Every structure is written in structure tokens, then in C-alpha cells.
């Protein structure tokens, strides 16, 4: 059961994690440092939602606002990293290839803004006293948030199972699974369920990476090799989707005939 002492400790750990990853990012804007910084920012943004709205705005308002701006500024950088990885690792394009050079140039232009925002966030030090946290309201807010994420997952899952082309539904399912995982990790509850959410994220994350690459490459003009690469990426993407659907339907046989019932069962018994 969550207490204000354990929650405050987790919140302080989140803040320290962001600080550490800000320093790493400012030292080197590597692929891993961008990813790790974004993960830390997403964690603290999600976990802060357990706090009362007034407290969140009063004590964390400036910090969360700035962290959201930083997260948004790194989104295109992260997308370019994903695309470059697809092209270099799976399609063996070298750094001398014109497409890779173009991606590197675009990424380089985006970095200064993220560094500027990182320095601002590094200088922001929010503090929340345990006296400001009301344990009863904390637990009530937690249950409300978990229930909301449960409903969202239950809603999106049947839509996702209809076919591989529901990109927005897949993305929404992934984000809700990620948020629920972060909340459960912060409260040290339901470890089996957390493991399943991590597994789902792995599948849905890879699908999302393929979608990012396809969207970008489909807009590239004048490169005759792009068509073949996009076709191969789509093939790998649909195979990943099929594996995810197979995994779910193996766990929940009702998914074939009653996807909503199966989704509800999966949400309540995720770790079983």
C-alpha cells in the first residue's frame, strides 16, 4: 500500500534520475542519452499525476512545464535516431550515404534547442514536503488514475486486434501501457503485471519504431532505393504485429470471438 513517505522517496528518486540524465545529455547527445533522458522525463510526468492538481501546479508546475517542452524538443531527435538505426543496422547504409548524411544534418540542427532547455531544467529544483501530501487523497488519486489507464487499455486493445493498420490506436495503447507501468513501479505493486506490461511495450515499441521510419522515408523523393527499403520495413513491422497479436490471443483465447471481454480480463489479470 502506498504511503506519502514511500511516494515522496520515489519522487525524489525521479528528480535525481532526471538530473543525472540531464548531465549525461549535456555532455554528449548520444542515441542512448537522448532515450534515457526522455524515459526519465516521462516517468516523472506520469508519476506526478498521483498528486493533487493544486499541489502539482504549485510545487511542480514550472518544472513539469519545462520538462514537457524539453521532451517535445527531443521527439524529432529520437525519431531521427530510430530511422537512422533502421537504415544502418537493418539495411546497411553507411555514414557516407546521402540519406544518412541528411538525417545527421537535421539532427544536428535540433540539438541546440534541447541543450538550452536542458540547462534551464537543470537549474530548476522543486521541493515537496511530506506535510503537503495527504495520504488519503494520494491513495484515492492513485486508484482513480490506475482505473482510468485500465479503461483506456481495455478500450484500445480490441481496436488494435482488428488489424495492423490502426496506427493511432497502437500508439495510444503503447502510451497507456507505459503510463500504467510507471505508476505501478512507483507504488511497488503488482510485479507480475509490470512484467507483462514491459513485454507488451517491447512489441508495441518496435511496431512504433517501424511506423516512424515508414512515415519519414515515404516522404523522401529522388532516391530509387527507398521503395524497396520501405517495403522491407513494412514487412518486418507486420511480422512484429502478428507476433504481438499471437502472444495476446495465446494468453486470452476469448480475443478471437470476444475481444472486449478478453481485453477486460487481460487488464485485471495481466500478470496471471
C-alpha positions as CSV (number, residue, x, y, z in Angstrom):
1,X,0.0,0.0,0.0
2,X,1.3,3.4,-0.9
3,X,2.2,5.9,1.8
4,X,3.2,9.5,1.5
5,X,6.7,8.7,2.8
6,X,7.3,6.0,0.1
7,X,5.8,8.2,-2.6
8,X,7.9,11.2,-1.7
9,X,11.0,8.9,-1.7
10,X,10.1,7.7,-5.2
11,X,9.5,11.3,-6.4
12,X,12.9,12.4,-5.1
13,X,14.5,9.4,-6.9
14,X,12.7,10.5,-10.1
15,X,14.1,14.0,-9.7
16,X,17.6,12.7,-9.1
17,X,17.3,10.4,-12.2
18,X,16.3,13.4,-14.3
19,X,19.3,15.4,-13.0
20,X,21.7,12.6,-13.8
21,X,20.4,12.1,-17.3
22,X,20.4,15.8,-17.9
23,X,24.1,15.9,-17.1
24,X,24.8,13.0,-19.4
25,X,22.8,14.5,-22.2
26,X,24.6,17.9,-21.9
27,X,27.9,16.1,-22.0
28,X,27.0,14.0,-25.1
29,X,23.9,14.0,-27.1
30,X,24.2,10.3,-28.0
31,X,21.3,8.0,-29.0
32,X,21.3,6.3,-25.6
33,X,21.4,9.6,-23.7
34,X,18.5,11.0,-25.6
35,X,16.5,7.9,-25.0
36,X,17.4,7.7,-21.3
37,X,16.5,11.4,-20.7
38,X,13.2,11.0,-22.4
39,X,12.3,8.0,-20.3
40,X,13.2,9.8,-17.1
41,X,11.1,12.8,-18.1
42,X,8.1,10.6,-19.0
43,X,8.4,8.8,-15.7
44,X,8.3,11.9,-13.5
45,X,5.5,13.4,-15.6
46,X,3.3,10.3,-15.2
47,X,4.0,9.7,-11.6
48,X,3.3,13.3,-10.6
49,X,-0.3,12.8,-11.7
50,X,-0.9,10.9,-8.4
51,X,-0.5,14.3,-6.6
52,X,-3.4,16.6,-6.1
53,X,-3.8,19.1,-9.0
54,X,-3.2,22.1,-6.8
55,X,0.0,20.7,-5.3
56,X,1.2,19.6,-8.8
57,X,0.7,23.1,-10.1
58,X,2.1,24.9,-7.1
59,X,5.2,22.9,-6.3
60,X,5.9,21.2,-9.7
61,X,4.2,23.5,-12.2
62,X,7.3,25.2,-13.6
63,X,9.4,22.1,-13.5
64,X,6.8,19.9,-15.3
65,X,6.1,22.6,-17.9
66,X,9.7,22.9,-18.7
67,X,10.2,19.1,-18.8
68,X,7.4,18.8,-21.2
69,X,9.0,21.4,-23.5
70,X,12.2,19.5,-23.3
71,X,10.6,16.2,-24.0
72,X,8.8,17.6,-27.1
73,X,12.1,19.2,-28.3
74,X,13.8,15.8,-28.3
75,X,11.0,13.9,-30.0
76,X,12.3,14.6,-33.5
77,X,15.8,13.8,-32.5
78,X,14.6,10.5,-31.2
79,X,12.7,9.8,-34.4
80,X,15.7,10.5,-36.5
81,X,17.8,8.2,-34.3
82,X,15.2,5.4,-34.9
83,X,15.2,6.0,-38.6
84,X,19.0,6.0,-38.9
85,X,19.2,2.8,-36.9
86,X,16.7,1.2,-39.3
87,X,18.8,2.2,-42.3
88,X,22.2,1.5,-40.9
89,X,21.6,-1.7,-38.9
90,X,19.0,-3.4,-41.0
91,X,19.6,-2.0,-44.4
92,X,23.4,-1.5,-44.1
93,X,23.6,2.1,-45.3
94,X,26.9,3.7,-44.5
95,X,27.5,7.1,-43.0
96,X,28.6,8.2,-46.5
97,X,25.1,7.6,-47.9
98,X,23.3,10.8,-48.8
99,X,20.2,9.8,-46.8
100,X,22.2,9.2,-43.6
101,X,24.1,12.5,-44.1
102,X,20.7,14.3,-44.4
103,X,19.5,12.7,-41.2
104,X,22.7,13.6,-39.4
105,X,22.4,17.2,-40.6
106,X,18.8,17.5,-39.5
107,X,19.6,16.0,-36.1
108,X,22.5,18.4,-35.6
109,X,20.2,21.4,-36.1
110,X,17.7,20.2,-33.5
111,X,20.2,19.6,-30.7
112,X,20.9,23.2,-29.6
113,X,17.3,23.9,-28.6
114,X,17.2,20.7,-26.4
115,X,20.5,21.6,-24.8
116,X,19.2,25.1,-23.9
117,X,16.1,23.6,-22.4
118,X,18.1,21.0,-20.5
119,X,20.2,23.7,-18.9
120,X,17.1,25.5,-17.8
121,X,15.6,22.4,-16.3
122,X,18.9,21.5,-14.6
123,X,18.6,24.9,-12.7
124,X,15.1,24.2,-11.5
125,X,14.9,22.4,-8.1
126,X,11.4,21.7,-6.9
127,X,10.8,20.5,-3.4
128,X,7.7,18.9,-2.0
129,X,7.3,18.5,1.8
130,X,5.7,15.3,3.1
131,X,3.4,17.7,5.1
132,X,1.9,18.8,1.8
133,X,0.9,15.3,0.7
134,X,-2.3,13.9,2.1
135,X,-2.1,10.1,2.3
136,X,-5.9,9.5,1.8
137,X,-6.1,11.8,-1.2
138,X,-2.9,10.2,-2.6
139,X,-4.4,6.8,-2.5
140,X,-7.7,8.0,-3.9
141,X,-5.9,9.7,-6.8
142,X,-3.8,6.6,-7.4
143,X,-6.8,4.3,-7.7
144,X,-8.5,6.8,-9.9
145,X,-5.5,7.0,-12.3
146,X,-5.0,3.3,-12.4
147,X,-8.7,2.7,-13.2
148,X,-8.5,5.3,-16.0
149,X,-5.5,3.7,-17.6
150,X,-7.2,0.3,-17.2
151,X,-10.2,1.6,-19.1
152,X,-8.1,3.1,-21.8
153,X,-6.2,-0.2,-22.4
154,X,-9.5,-2.1,-22.4
155,X,-10.8,0.4,-25.0
156,X,-7.9,0.4,-27.3
157,X,-7.0,-3.3,-27.3
158,X,-10.0,-4.6,-29.2
159,X,-9.3,-1.9,-31.8
160,X,-5.7,-2.9,-32.2
161,X,-6.6,-6.5,-32.7
162,X,-8.7,-5.7,-35.7
163,X,-5.7,-5.2,-37.9
164,X,-2.2,-3.9,-38.3
165,X,-3.1,-0.6,-39.9
166,X,-4.6,1.1,-36.8
167,X,-1.5,3.2,-36.1
168,X,-3.1,5.7,-33.8
169,X,-4.8,3.0,-31.7
170,X,-1.5,1.1,-31.4
171,X,0.3,4.3,-30.3
172,X,-2.4,5.1,-27.7
173,X,-2.3,1.5,-26.4
174,X,1.5,1.7,-26.1
175,X,1.4,5.0,-24.2
176,X,-1.3,3.9,-21.8
177,X,0.6,0.6,-21.1
178,X,3.8,2.7,-20.4
179,X,2.0,5.1,-18.0
180,X,0.4,2.2,-16.1
181,X,3.7,0.5,-15.8
182,X,5.4,3.7,-14.4
183,X,2.6,4.1,-11.9
184,X,2.8,0.5,-10.7
185,X,6.6,0.7,-10.4
186,X,6.4,3.9,-8.3
187,X,4.0,2.2,-5.9
188,X,5.8,-1.2,-5.9
189,X,2.6,-3.0,-6.7
190,X,1.7,-6.0,-8.9
191,X,5.1,-7.1,-10.2
192,X,3.6,-9.8,-12.4
193,X,1.5,-7.2,-14.1
194,X,4.5,-4.9,-14.6
195,X,6.4,-7.7,-16.3
196,X,3.6,-8.2,-18.8
197,X,3.3,-4.5,-19.5
198,X,7.1,-4.4,-20.2
199,X,6.6,-7.3,-22.6
200,X,3.7,-5.5,-24.3
201,X,5.8,-2.3,-24.5
202,X,8.6,-4.2,-26.2
203,X,6.4,-5.4,-29.0
204,X,4.4,-2.1,-29.4
205,X,7.6,0.0,-29.2
206,X,9.2,-1.9,-32.1
207,X,6.0,-1.5,-34.1
208,X,6.1,2.2,-33.4
209,X,9.7,2.5,-34.5
210,X,8.9,0.8,-37.8
211,X,5.9,3.3,-38.3
212,X,8.2,6.3,-37.6
213,X,10.7,5.0,-40.2
214,X,8.0,4.3,-42.8
215,X,6.4,7.7,-42.4
216,X,9.7,9.6,-42.8
217,X,11.0,7.5,-45.7
218,X,7.7,7.7,-47.6
219,X,8.3,11.4,-47.9
220,X,11.8,11.1,-49.3
221,X,12.0,12.0,-53.0
222,X,14.5,11.1,-55.7
223,X,16.1,8.0,-54.1
224,X,15.2,4.9,-56.1
225,X,16.3,2.6,-53.2
226,X,13.7,4.0,-50.8
227,X,10.7,2.0,-52.2
228,X,12.4,-1.3,-51.6
229,X,13.5,-0.3,-48.1
230,X,10.0,0.9,-47.1
231,X,8.6,-2.4,-48.4
232,X,11.0,-4.4,-46.2
233,X,10.3,-2.3,-43.2
234,X,6.6,-2.7,-43.6
235,X,7.1,-6.5,-43.8
236,X,9.1,-6.6,-40.6
237,X,6.6,-4.3,-38.9
238,X,3.6,-6.5,-39.8
239,X,5.5,-9.6,-38.6
240,X,6.1,-7.8,-35.3
241,X,2.4,-7.0,-35.1
242,X,1.5,-10.6,-35.8
243,X,3.7,-11.8,-33.0
244,X,2.1,-9.4,-30.6
245,X,-1.4,-10.5,-31.6
246,X,-0.4,-14.1,-31.3
247,X,1.0,-13.6,-27.8
248,X,-2.1,-11.9,-26.7
249,X,-4.5,-14.4,-28.2
250,X,-2.5,-17.3,-26.7
251,X,-3.0,-15.7,-23.3
252,X,-6.6,-14.7,-23.9
253,X,-8.4,-17.2,-26.2
254,X,-11.5,-15.1,-25.9
255,X,-9.8,-12.4,-28.0
256,X,-10.8,-14.2,-31.2
257,X,-14.6,-14.1,-30.6
258,X,-15.0,-11.6,-27.8
259,X,-12.1,-9.0,-27.9
260,X,-13.7,-6.7,-25.4
261,X,-14.2,-9.4,-22.8
262,X,-10.6,-10.6,-23.4
263,X,-9.3,-7.1,-23.0
264,X,-11.1,-6.6,-19.7
265,X,-9.8,-10.0,-18.5
266,X,-6.3,-9.1,-19.6
267,X,-6.3,-5.7,-17.8
268,X,-7.5,-7.3,-14.5
269,X,-5.3,-10.4,-14.8
270,X,-2.3,-9.1,-16.7
271,X,0.3,-10.8,-14.6
272,X,-1.5,-14.1,-14.1
